[in-house]
Amino acid sequence: MSDAADPPITLYRLQACPFCERVVRKLDEYDLAYHSRFVEPMHSDRNVVKRISGSRTVPAIVDKSTGVTMSESANIVEYLDTTYGGDH
């Protein structure tokens, strides 16, 4: 993770979540600066995630540079490939 003061991407995640780690690997692959926000393990307590994405599922990202907010690791990885991938 880059040490940019205010990275445009915020990743909402859980500790040891394989779906979250999949997104982290993709962010690192593209050398994207991001801020990790670790959320409550209890699904019903993830109100911060629900406020930003409409759902309590993680991972979720907010990309201020494109205005995109989304959840579901497969969707996020596809978005990162499409938006930041070298062959697009």
Secondary structure, DSSP 8 states (H G I E B T S, - for coil): ----SS-SEEEEE-TT-HHHHHHHHHHHHTT--EEEEE--SSGGG-HHHHHHHSS--S-EEEETTTTEEEE-HHHHHHHHHHHH-TT-
